[in-house]
Amino acid sequence: MNSVHRALTAHPAAPEVPTGERSAEAECMEACLEATQVCLVAADACLDEPDVAQLRECARTQQDCAAVAAATAAVLARRGFPQPGNGRAVLLPLLEACRGAGAACAEASGRHAEAYEHCAVAAEAARRCERACAALLARRG
């Protein structure tokens, strides 16, 4: 069990949340945090490439993914969600937006993955984030 999972498990609301759901929250938060950092680094790397014009859209989708993933992780960290319906008005749209941003980033970064390793890493992290958000949405929806 990693630190994020341990922290969520230690939350006072943890006993009221089914173990599988708490694990899905932890996995989603971890994927969002990873995507945030990886996509920020990748977007910055795109700006340092000689042909930055061809990477402009890619860098923007990486920045979008990083911003939405950071917000999603922050909301997941702040809320205990002791009842299954709590937070739905905020969390579900965020998870949906994060899933979409992850998909867009993975697609845009994937187009440059063979030429630029930073884009390949961003595509992988964005895809993991997309899948983790989808999994938590499936549990919450």
DSSP file (Angstrom, degrees, kcal/mol; ACC not computed):
  #  RESIDUE AA STRUCTURE BP1 BP2  ACC     N-H-->O    O-->H-N    N-H-->O    O-->H-N    TCO  KAPPA ALPHA  PHI   PSI    X-CA   Y-CA   Z-CA
    1    1 A M              0   0    0      0, 0.0     2,-0.1     0, 0.0     0, 0.0   0.000 360.0 360.0 360.0 128.0    0.0    0.0    0.0
    2    2 A N     >  -     0   0    0      1,-0.1     4,-2.6     4,-0.0     5,-0.2  -0.243 360.0 -92.6 -88.2-179.3    1.5    3.4   -1.0
    3    3 A S  H  > S+     0   0    0      2,-0.2     4,-2.7     1,-0.2     5,-0.2   0.873 122.2  51.2 -64.2 -40.9    1.2    6.7    0.8
    4    4 A V  H  > S+     0   0    0      2,-0.2     4,-2.4     1,-0.2    -1,-0.2   0.944 113.5  45.1 -63.2 -46.6   -1.8    8.0   -1.1
    5    5 A H  H  > S+     0   0    0      1,-0.2     4,-2.4     2,-0.2    -2,-0.2   0.913 113.5  50.5 -63.1 -42.2   -3.7    4.8   -0.4
    6    6 A R  H  X S+     0   0    0     -4,-2.6     4,-1.8     2,-0.2    -2,-0.2   0.911 110.0  50.1 -62.1 -42.0   -2.6    4.8    3.3
    7    7 A A  H  X S+     0   0    0     -4,-2.7     4,-0.6     2,-0.2    -2,-0.2   0.915 112.4  46.4 -64.6 -42.7   -3.7    8.4    3.7
    8    8 A L  H >< S+     0   0    0     -4,-2.4     3,-0.7     1,-0.2    -1,-0.2   0.882 111.9  51.3 -66.3 -37.2   -7.1    7.8    2.2
    9    9 A T  H 3< S+     0   0    0     -4,-2.4    -1,-0.2     1,-0.2    -2,-0.2   0.830 107.7  53.2 -67.5 -31.6   -7.5    4.7    4.4
   10   10 A A  H 3< S+     0   0    0     -4,-1.8    -1,-0.2    -5,-0.2    -2,-0.2   0.599  83.0 114.5 -79.3 -11.2   -6.6    6.7    7.4
   11   11 A H  S X< S-     0   0    0     -3,-0.7     3,-2.3    -4,-0.6    -3,-0.0  -0.329  79.0-120.8 -59.5 139.4   -9.3    9.3    6.6
   12   12 A P  T 3  S+     0   0    0      0, 0.0     4,-0.2     0, 0.0    -1,-0.1   0.770 113.7  52.9 -55.2 -26.4  -12.1    9.2    9.3
   13   13 A A  T >> S+     0   0    0      1,-0.2     3,-1.5     2,-0.1     4,-0.7   0.555  81.5  98.2 -84.8  -7.0  -14.6    8.4    6.6
   14   14 A A  G X4 S+     0   0    0     -3,-2.3     3,-1.4     1,-0.3    -1,-0.2   0.855  76.4  54.8 -53.5 -44.2  -12.6    5.4    5.4
   15   15 A P  G 34 S+     0   0    0      0, 0.0    -1,-0.3     0, 0.0    -2,-0.1   0.786 107.0  53.1 -62.8 -23.0  -14.6    2.7    7.3
   16   16 A E  G <4 S+     0   0    0     -3,-1.5    -2,-0.2    -4,-0.2    -3,-0.1   0.600  97.6  76.5 -85.8 -11.6  -17.8    3.9    5.7
   17   17 A V  S << S-     0   0    0     -3,-1.4     5,-0.1    -4,-0.7    66,-0.1  -0.863  93.1-108.5-103.0 129.9  -16.5    3.7    2.2
   18   18 A P     >  -     0   0    0      0, 0.0     4,-2.4     0, 0.0     3,-0.5  -0.240  27.1-120.7 -55.7 142.2  -16.2    0.2    0.6
   19   19 A T  H  > S+     0   0    0      1,-0.3     4,-2.5     2,-0.2     5,-0.2   0.875 111.4  53.1 -54.4 -43.7  -12.7   -1.0    0.2
   20   20 A G  H  > S+     0   0    0      1,-0.2     4,-2.1     2,-0.2    -1,-0.3   0.879 110.1  47.8 -61.8 -37.8  -12.9   -1.3   -3.5
   21   21 A E  H  > S+     0   0    0     -3,-0.5     4,-2.3     2,-0.2    -1,-0.2   0.901 110.6  50.7 -70.4 -40.3  -14.1    2.2   -3.9
   22   22 A R  H  X S+     0   0    0     -4,-2.4     4,-2.3     2,-0.2    -2,-0.2   0.898 111.1  49.9 -64.0 -39.3  -11.4    3.6   -1.6
   23   23 A S  H  X S+     0   0    0     -4,-2.5     4,-2.7    -5,-0.2    -1,-0.2   0.902 109.6  50.6 -64.5 -41.0   -8.8    1.7   -3.7
   24   24 A A  H  X S+     0   0    0     -4,-2.1     4,-2.3     2,-0.2    -2,-0.2   0.886 109.9  51.0 -64.5 -37.9  -10.3    3.1   -6.9
   25   25 A E  H  X S+     0   0    0     -4,-2.3     4,-2.8     2,-0.2    -2,-0.2   0.933 111.6  47.4 -62.4 -45.7  -10.1    6.6   -5.4
   26   26 A A  H  X S+     0   0    0     -4,-2.3     4,-2.6     1,-0.2    -2,-0.2   0.922 112.7  48.2 -63.0 -44.8   -6.4    6.1   -4.5
   27   27 A E  H  X S+     0   0    0     -4,-2.7     4,-2.4     2,-0.2    -1,-0.2   0.897 113.2  48.4 -62.6 -40.2   -5.5    4.7   -7.9
   28   28 A C  H  X S+     0   0    0     -4,-2.3     4,-2.7     2,-0.2    -2,-0.2   0.928 111.5  49.0 -66.5 -45.4   -7.3    7.6   -9.6
   29   29 A M  H  X S+     0   0    0     -4,-2.8     4,-2.6     1,-0.2    -2,-0.2   0.924 112.6  48.3 -61.2 -43.7   -5.6   10.2   -7.4
   30   30 A E  H  X S+     0   0    0     -4,-2.6     4,-2.5     2,-0.2    -1,-0.2   0.919 112.4  48.2 -61.9 -44.4   -2.2    8.6   -8.1
   31   31 A A  H  X S+     0   0    0     -4,-2.4     4,-2.5     1,-0.2    98,-0.3   0.893 112.5  49.4 -64.8 -39.2   -2.8    8.5  -11.8
   32   32 A C  H  X S+     0   0    0     -4,-2.7     4,-2.4     2,-0.2    -2,-0.2   0.920 111.7  47.8 -65.5 -43.9   -3.9   12.2  -11.8
   33   33 A L  H  X S+     0   0    0     -4,-2.6     4,-2.0     2,-0.2    -2,-0.2   0.906 113.3  48.2 -64.5 -41.0   -0.9   13.3   -9.8
   34   34 A E  H  X S+     0   0    0     -4,-2.5     4,-2.8     1,-0.2     5,-0.3   0.936 111.9  48.9 -64.0 -46.2    1.4   11.4  -12.1
   35   35 A A  H  X S+     0   0    0     -4,-2.5     4,-2.6    90,-0.2     5,-0.3   0.888 107.8  56.6 -61.7 -38.7   -0.3   12.8  -15.2
   36   36 A T  H  X S+     0   0    0     -4,-2.4     4,-1.8    -5,-0.2    -1,-0.2   0.962 114.4  36.4 -56.2 -53.7    0.0   16.3  -13.8
   37   37 A Q  H  X S+     0   0    0     -4,-2.0     4,-2.3     2,-0.2     5,-0.2   0.929 118.6  48.3 -69.4 -45.9    3.7   16.2  -13.3
   38   38 A V  H  X S+     0   0    0     -4,-2.8     4,-2.7     1,-0.2    -1,-0.2   0.917 113.3  47.8 -62.6 -43.4    4.6   14.2  -16.5
   39   39 A C  H  X S+     0   0    0     -4,-2.6     4,-2.5    -5,-0.3    -1,-0.2   0.858 109.8  52.3 -69.9 -34.0    2.4   16.4  -18.7
   40   40 A L  H  X S+     0   0    0     -4,-1.8     4,-2.0    -5,-0.3    -1,-0.2   0.931 113.0  44.9 -63.9 -44.2    3.9   19.6  -17.3
   41   41 A V  H  X S+     0   0    0     -4,-2.3     4,-2.4     2,-0.2    -2,-0.2   0.927 114.1  49.3 -64.1 -44.9    7.4   18.3  -18.0
   42   42 A A  H  X S+     0   0    0     -4,-2.7     4,-2.5     2,-0.2    -2,-0.2   0.905 109.7  50.8 -64.1 -42.0    6.5   17.1  -21.4
   43   43 A A  H  X S+     0   0    0     -4,-2.5     4,-1.5     1,-0.2    -1,-0.2   0.913 111.6  48.3 -62.4 -41.4    4.8   20.4  -22.4
   44   44 A D  H  X S+     0   0    0     -4,-2.0     4,-0.7     1,-0.2    -1,-0.2   0.901 110.7  51.2 -64.1 -40.3    7.9   22.2  -21.2
   45   45 A A  H >X S+     0   0    0     -4,-2.4     3,-0.9     1,-0.2     4,-0.5   0.887 104.7  57.1 -64.5 -38.9   10.1   19.8  -23.3
   46   46 A C  H >< S+     0   0    0     -4,-2.5     3,-1.1     1,-0.3    -1,-0.2   0.887 102.6  55.7 -58.0 -38.3    7.9   20.4  -26.4
   47   47 A L  H 3< S+     0   0    0     -4,-1.5    -1,-0.3     1,-0.2    -2,-0.2   0.723 106.2  51.4 -68.6 -20.5    8.7   24.1  -26.0
   48   48 A D  H << S+     0   0    0     -3,-0.9    -1,-0.2    -4,-0.7    -2,-0.2   0.481  86.0 106.1 -94.1  -4.0   12.4   23.4  -26.1
   49   49 A E  S X< S-     0   0    0     -3,-1.1     3,-0.7    -4,-0.5     6,-0.1  -0.481  78.8-121.9 -75.5 148.2   12.3   21.3  -29.3
   50   50 A P  T 3  S+     0   0    0      0, 0.0     2,-0.8     0, 0.0     3,-0.2   0.868 110.3  47.1 -58.3 -38.7   13.6   22.8  -32.5
   51   51 A D  T >>  +     0   0    0      1,-0.2     3,-1.0     2,-0.1     4,-0.6  -0.468  68.7 155.0-102.6  61.8   10.3   22.4  -34.4
   52   52 A V  G X4  +     0   0    0     -2,-0.8     3,-1.1    -3,-0.7     4,-0.5   0.788  62.6  68.5 -61.2 -29.1    8.1   23.8  -31.6
   53   53 A A  G >4 S+     0   0    0      1,-0.3     3,-0.9    -3,-0.2     4,-0.3   0.882  98.1  50.5 -60.2 -38.6    5.4   24.9  -34.1
   54   54 A Q  G <4 S+     0   0    0     -3,-1.0    -1,-0.3     1,-0.2     4,-0.2   0.668 112.6  48.2 -74.2 -13.8    4.5   21.2  -34.9
   55   55 A L  G <X S+     0   0    0     -3,-1.1     4,-3.0    -4,-0.6     5,-0.2   0.365  80.7 100.6-104.1   3.3    4.3   20.5  -31.1
   56   56 A R  H <> S+     0   0    0     -3,-0.9     4,-2.2    -4,-0.5     5,-0.2   0.932  85.6  43.0 -57.8 -51.8    2.1   23.5  -30.2
   57   57 A E  H  > S+     0   0    0     -4,-0.3     4,-2.4     1,-0.2    -1,-0.2   0.906 114.5  52.1 -61.6 -41.4   -1.2   21.5  -30.1
   58   58 A C  H  > S+     0   0    0     -4,-0.2     4,-2.2     1,-0.2    -2,-0.2   0.936 109.3  48.6 -60.5 -47.7    0.5   18.7  -28.2
   59   59 A A  H  X S+     0   0    0     -4,-3.0     4,-2.3     1,-0.2    -1,-0.2   0.883 110.9  51.7 -61.6 -38.8    1.9   21.0  -25.6
   60   60 A R  H  X S+     0   0    0     -4,-2.2     4,-2.6    -5,-0.2    -1,-0.2   0.911 109.8  47.6 -66.9 -41.3   -1.5   22.6  -25.1
   61   61 A T  H  X S+     0   0    0     -4,-2.4     4,-2.6     2,-0.2    44,-0.2   0.869 111.3  52.3 -68.3 -32.9   -3.2   19.3  -24.6
   62   62 A Q  H  X S+     0   0    0     -4,-2.2     4,-2.4    -5,-0.2    -2,-0.2   0.910 110.7  47.3 -65.9 -41.3   -0.5   18.3  -22.2
   63   63 A Q  H  X S+     0   0    0     -4,-2.3     4,-2.3     2,-0.2    -2,-0.2   0.904 112.4  49.7 -66.0 -40.4   -1.0   21.5  -20.2
   64   64 A D  H  X S+     0   0    0     -4,-2.6     4,-2.6     2,-0.2     5,-0.3   0.932 111.1  49.1 -62.0 -45.5   -4.8   21.0  -20.2
   65   65 A C  H  X S+     0   0    0     -4,-2.6     4,-2.7    36,-0.2     5,-0.2   0.922 111.3  50.1 -60.2 -44.5   -4.4   17.4  -19.0
   66   66 A A  H  X S+     0   0    0     -4,-2.4     4,-2.1     1,-0.2    -1,-0.2   0.914 112.3  46.9 -61.1 -43.8   -2.1   18.6  -16.2
   67   67 A A  H  X S+     0   0    0     -4,-2.3     4,-1.9     2,-0.2    -2,-0.2   0.926 116.3  42.3 -66.6 -45.7   -4.4   21.3  -15.1
   68   68 A V  H  X S+     0   0    0     -4,-2.6     4,-2.4     2,-0.2    -2,-0.2   0.898 114.7  50.9 -70.0 -39.7   -7.6   19.1  -15.0
   69   69 A A  H  X S+     0   0    0     -4,-2.7     4,-2.6    -5,-0.3    -1,-0.2   0.894 109.1  51.5 -64.9 -39.2   -5.7   16.2  -13.4
   70   70 A A  H  X S+     0   0    0     -4,-2.1     4,-2.1    -5,-0.2    -1,-0.2   0.920 111.4  47.2 -63.2 -43.5   -4.4   18.5  -10.7
   71   71 A A  H  X S+     0   0    0     -4,-1.9     4,-2.2     2,-0.2    -2,-0.2   0.905 112.0  50.5 -64.0 -41.2   -7.8   19.8   -9.9
   72   72 A T  H  X S+     0   0    0     -4,-2.4     4,-2.4     1,-0.2    -2,-0.2   0.926 110.8  48.1 -63.9 -45.2   -9.3   16.3   -9.9
   73   73 A A  H  X S+     0   0    0     -4,-2.6     4,-2.0     1,-0.2    -1,-0.2   0.891 110.4  53.1 -62.0 -39.0   -6.6   15.0   -7.5
   74   74 A A  H  X S+     0   0    0     -4,-2.1     4,-1.5     2,-0.2    -1,-0.2   0.909 110.3  46.3 -64.4 -42.1   -7.2   18.0   -5.2
   75   75 A V  H  X S+     0   0    0     -4,-2.2     4,-1.2     1,-0.2    -2,-0.2   0.915 111.5  51.7 -67.7 -41.8  -10.9   17.3   -5.0
   76   76 A L  H  < S+     0   0    0     -4,-2.4    -1,-0.2     1,-0.2     3,-0.2   0.879 111.2  48.8 -60.6 -36.4  -10.4   13.6   -4.4
   77   77 A A  H  < S+     0   0    0     -4,-2.0    -1,-0.2     1,-0.2    -2,-0.2   0.811 110.8  50.1 -73.4 -29.5   -7.9   14.5   -1.6
   78   78 A R  H  < S+     0   0    0     -4,-1.5     2,-0.5    -5,-0.1    -1,-0.2   0.668  99.1  72.6 -83.9 -18.2  -10.3   17.0    0.1
   79   79 A R     <  -     0   0    0     -4,-1.2    -1,-0.0    -3,-0.2     7,-0.0  -0.843  51.1-168.3-112.5 132.1  -13.4   14.9    0.3
   80   80 A G        -     0   0    0     -2,-0.5    -1,-0.1   -68,-0.0    -4,-0.0   0.742  22.7-157.1 -82.4 -23.6  -14.1   12.0    2.6
   81   81 A F        +     0   0    0      1,-0.1    -2,-0.1     4,-0.0     5,-0.0   0.930  19.2 174.5  45.1  59.0  -17.2   11.0    0.7
   82   82 A P        +     0   0    0      0, 0.0    -1,-0.1     0, 0.0    -3,-0.0   0.803  66.8  47.4 -66.1 -25.9  -18.8    9.2    3.6
   83   83 A Q  S >  S-     0   0    0      1,-0.1     3,-1.3   -66,-0.1   -66,-0.1  -0.907  90.1-121.7-113.9 144.6  -22.0    8.6    1.7
   84   84 A P  T 3  S+     0   0    0      0, 0.0    -1,-0.1     0, 0.0   -67,-0.0   0.789 111.2  48.3 -54.7 -30.4  -22.0    7.3   -1.9
   85   85 A G  T >  S+     0   0    0      2,-0.1     3,-1.6     3,-0.0     4,-0.3   0.652  83.8 113.4 -86.3 -15.3  -23.9   10.4   -3.2
   86   86 A N  T <  S+     0   0    0     -3,-1.3    -7,-0.0     1,-0.2     5,-0.0  -0.298  84.5   7.8 -62.4 135.7  -21.7   13.0   -1.5
   87   87 A G  T >> S+     0   0    0      1,-0.1     4,-3.4     4,-0.1     3,-1.1   0.469  84.0 130.2  79.9   1.6  -19.8   15.2   -3.8
   88   88 A R  H <>  +     0   0    0     -3,-1.6     4,-1.3     1,-0.3    -2,-0.1   0.868  67.2  58.6 -58.5 -38.6  -21.4   13.9   -7.0
   89   89 A A  H 34 S+     0   0    0     -4,-0.3    -1,-0.3     1,-0.2    -3,-0.1   0.792 121.3  26.0 -64.4 -27.1  -22.1   17.4   -8.3
   90   90 A V  H <> S+     0   0    0     -3,-1.1     4,-1.5     3,-0.1    -2,-0.2   0.849 124.0  45.4 -99.8 -49.2  -18.4   18.3   -8.2
   91   91 A L  H  X S+     0   0    0     -4,-3.4     4,-3.0     1,-0.2     5,-0.3   0.915 107.2  54.1 -69.5 -45.6  -16.6   15.1   -8.5
   92   92 A L  H  X S+     0   0    0     -4,-1.3     4,-2.2    -5,-0.4    -1,-0.2   0.919 110.9  45.0 -61.3 -45.5  -18.4   13.4  -11.4
   93   93 A P  H  > S+     0   0    0      0, 0.0     4,-2.6     0, 0.0    -1,-0.2   0.883 114.2  51.2 -64.4 -34.6  -18.1   16.3  -13.8
   94   94 A L  H  X S+     0   0    0     -4,-1.5     4,-2.8     2,-0.2    -2,-0.2   0.928 109.9  48.3 -65.8 -44.4  -14.4   16.6  -12.9
   95   95 A L  H  X S+     0   0    0     -4,-3.0     4,-2.5     2,-0.2    -1,-0.2   0.899 112.4  49.6 -61.6 -39.9  -13.8   12.9  -13.5
   96   96 A E  H  X S+     0   0    0     -4,-2.2     4,-2.2    -5,-0.3    -2,-0.2   0.929 113.0  46.3 -64.4 -45.2  -15.5   13.2  -16.8
   97   97 A A  H  X S+     0   0    0     -4,-2.6     4,-2.7     2,-0.2    -2,-0.2   0.888 113.0  50.1 -64.0 -39.5  -13.4   16.2  -17.8
   98   98 A C  H  X S+     0   0    0     -4,-2.8     4,-2.6     2,-0.2    -2,-0.2   0.899 108.7  51.6 -67.4 -40.7  -10.3   14.5  -16.6
   99   99 A R  H  X S+     0   0    0     -4,-2.5     4,-2.1    -5,-0.2    -2,-0.2   0.928 113.3  45.7 -60.4 -44.5  -11.1   11.4  -18.6
  100  100 A G  H  X S+     0   0    0     -4,-2.2     4,-2.5     2,-0.2    -2,-0.2   0.900 112.6  49.1 -65.9 -42.3  -11.6   13.6  -21.7
  101  101 A A  H  X S+     0   0    0     -4,-2.7     4,-2.4     1,-0.2   -36,-0.2   0.889 111.3  50.9 -65.2 -38.5   -8.4   15.6  -21.1
  102  102 A G  H  X S+     0   0    0     -4,-2.6     4,-2.7     2,-0.2    -2,-0.2   0.910 110.9  48.1 -64.1 -42.4   -6.4   12.4  -20.6
  103  103 A A  H  X S+     0   0    0     -4,-2.1     4,-2.3     2,-0.2    -2,-0.2   0.924 113.2  47.4 -64.5 -44.4   -7.8   11.0  -23.9
  104  104 A A  H  X S+     0   0    0     -4,-2.5     4,-2.6     1,-0.2     5,-0.2   0.906 114.5  47.0 -64.0 -41.5   -7.1   14.2  -25.8
  105  105 A C  H  X S+     0   0    0     -4,-2.4     4,-3.1   -44,-0.2     5,-0.4   0.917 111.1  50.7 -66.3 -44.0   -3.6   14.4  -24.4
  106  106 A A  H  X S+     0   0    0     -4,-2.7     4,-2.0    -5,-0.2    -2,-0.2   0.901 113.4  46.3 -61.6 -40.2   -2.8   10.7  -25.1
  107  107 A E  H  X S+     0   0    0     -4,-2.3     4,-1.2     2,-0.2    -2,-0.2   0.953 116.8  42.1 -67.4 -49.6   -4.0   11.1  -28.7
  108  108 A A  H  < S+     0   0    0     -4,-2.6     4,-0.4     1,-0.2     3,-0.3   0.917 119.1  44.5 -65.3 -43.6   -2.0   14.3  -29.3
  109  109 A S  H >< S+     0   0    0     -4,-3.1     3,-1.5    -5,-0.2     4,-0.4   0.875 107.2  60.6 -68.0 -36.8    1.1   13.1  -27.5
  110  110 A G  H >< S+     0   0    0     -4,-2.0     3,-0.8    -5,-0.4     4,-0.4   0.808  93.9  63.7 -61.1 -30.6    0.9    9.7  -29.2
  111  111 A R  T 3< S+     0   0    0     -4,-1.2    -1,-0.3    -3,-0.3    -2,-0.2   0.736 113.4  34.4 -65.4 -20.6    1.2   11.3  -32.6
  112  112 A H  T <> S+     0   0    0     -3,-1.5     4,-2.5    -4,-0.4     3,-0.5   0.316  87.7 105.6-112.9   5.2    4.7   12.5  -31.6
  113  113 A A  T <4 S+     0   0    0     -3,-0.8     7,-0.4    -4,-0.4    -2,-0.1   0.831  77.4  52.0 -61.3 -36.3    5.7    9.5  -29.4
  114  114 A E  T  4 S+     0   0    0     -4,-0.4    -1,-0.2     1,-0.2     3,-0.1   0.865 117.7  37.7 -69.5 -33.7    8.1    7.9  -31.9
  115  115 A A  T  4 S+     0   0    0     -3,-0.5     2,-0.5     1,-0.2    -2,-0.2   0.801 122.7  38.2 -87.0 -30.9   10.0   11.1  -32.4
  116  116 A Y    >X  -     0   0    0     -4,-2.5     4,-1.6    -7,-0.2     3,-0.6  -0.962  58.9-159.7-131.5 116.5   10.0   12.5  -28.9
  117  117 A E  H 3> S+     0   0    0     -2,-0.5     4,-2.5     1,-0.2     5,-0.2   0.863  94.8  60.6 -60.6 -37.8   10.3   10.3  -25.8
  118  118 A H  H 3> S+     0   0    0      1,-0.2     4,-1.8     2,-0.2    -1,-0.2   0.845 105.4  48.9 -62.1 -31.5    8.7   13.0  -23.6
  119  119 A C  H <> S+     0   0    0     -3,-0.6     4,-2.6    -7,-0.3    -6,-0.2   0.868 108.9  52.7 -73.3 -36.3    5.6   12.8  -25.7
  120  120 A A  H  X S+     0   0    0     -4,-1.6     4,-2.0    -7,-0.4    -2,-0.2   0.923 111.1  46.3 -63.1 -43.8    5.6    9.0  -25.4
  121  121 A V  H  X S+     0   0    0     -4,-2.5     4,-2.4     1,-0.2     5,-0.2   0.899 112.6  50.3 -66.3 -40.4    5.8    9.2  -21.6
  122  122 A A  H  X S+     0   0    0     -4,-1.8     4,-2.8    -5,-0.2     5,-0.2   0.908 108.4  52.6 -64.3 -41.6    3.0   11.8  -21.5
  123  123 A A  H  X S+     0   0    0     -4,-2.6     4,-2.1     1,-0.2    -1,-0.2   0.915 111.1  47.3 -60.3 -42.9    0.8    9.7  -23.7
  124  124 A E  H  X S+     0   0    0     -4,-2.0     4,-2.2     2,-0.2    -2,-0.2   0.929 114.2  45.5 -64.5 -46.4    1.2    6.7  -21.3
  125  125 A A  H  X S+     0   0    0     -4,-2.4     4,-2.2     1,-0.2   -90,-0.2   0.900 113.2  50.1 -65.7 -40.4    0.6    8.8  -18.2
  126  126 A A  H  X S+     0   0    0     -4,-2.8     4,-2.6     2,-0.2    -1,-0.2   0.890 110.0  50.5 -65.1 -39.2   -2.5   10.5  -19.8
  127  127 A R  H  X S+     0   0    0     -4,-2.1     4,-2.5    -5,-0.2    -2,-0.2   0.901 109.9  50.1 -66.3 -40.9   -3.9    7.1  -20.8
  128  128 A R  H  X S+     0   0    0     -4,-2.2     4,-2.5     2,-0.2    -2,-0.2   0.914 112.0  48.6 -61.8 -41.9   -3.5    5.7  -17.3
  129  129 A C  H  X S+     0   0    0     -4,-2.2     4,-2.5   -98,-0.3     5,-0.2   0.924 110.3  51.0 -63.6 -45.2   -5.2    8.8  -15.9
  130  130 A E  H  X S+     0   0    0     -4,-2.6     4,-2.2     1,-0.2    -2,-0.2   0.927 112.7  46.0 -56.8 -47.4   -8.0    8.4  -18.4
  131  131 A R  H  X S+     0   0    0     -4,-2.5     4,-2.4     1,-0.2    -2,-0.2   0.893 111.8  50.8 -65.9 -40.1   -8.5    4.8  -17.4
  132  132 A A  H  X S+     0   0    0     -4,-2.5     4,-2.1     2,-0.2    -1,-0.2   0.895 111.4  47.9 -66.9 -39.0   -8.4    5.5  -13.7
  133  133 A C  H  X S+     0   0    0     -4,-2.5     4,-2.6     2,-0.2    -1,-0.2   0.912 111.8  50.4 -65.9 -41.3  -11.0    8.3  -14.0
  134  134 A A  H  X S+     0   0    0     -4,-2.2     4,-2.3    -5,-0.2    -2,-0.2   0.901 109.8  50.9 -62.2 -41.0  -13.2    6.0  -16.1
  135  135 A A  H  X S+     0   0    0     -4,-2.4     4,-1.4     2,-0.2    -1,-0.2   0.906 112.2  45.3 -64.6 -42.0  -12.9    3.2  -13.5
  136  136 A L  H  X S+     0   0    0     -4,-2.1     4,-2.3     2,-0.2     5,-0.2   0.886 111.2  53.5 -70.8 -37.1  -13.9    5.6  -10.7
  137  137 A L  H  X S+     0   0    0     -4,-2.6     4,-3.8     1,-0.2    -2,-0.2   0.907 105.8  54.1 -59.3 -41.6  -16.8    7.0  -12.7
  138  138 A A  H  < S+     0   0    0     -4,-2.3    -1,-0.2     1,-0.2    -2,-0.2   0.867 112.0  44.3 -61.6 -36.3  -18.0    3.4  -13.3
  139  139 A R  H  < S+     0   0    0     -4,-1.4    -1,-0.2    -5,-0.1    -2,-0.2   0.861 123.4  35.7 -74.8 -36.3  -18.0    2.9   -9.5
  140  140 A R  H  <        0   0    0     -4,-2.3    -2,-0.2     1,-0.2    -3,-0.2   0.782 360.0 360.0 -88.5 -29.5  -19.7    6.2   -8.8
  141  141 A G     <        0   0    0     -4,-3.8    -1,-0.2    -5,-0.2    -3,-0.1   0.486 360.0 360.0 -62.1 360.0  -22.0    6.6  -11.8
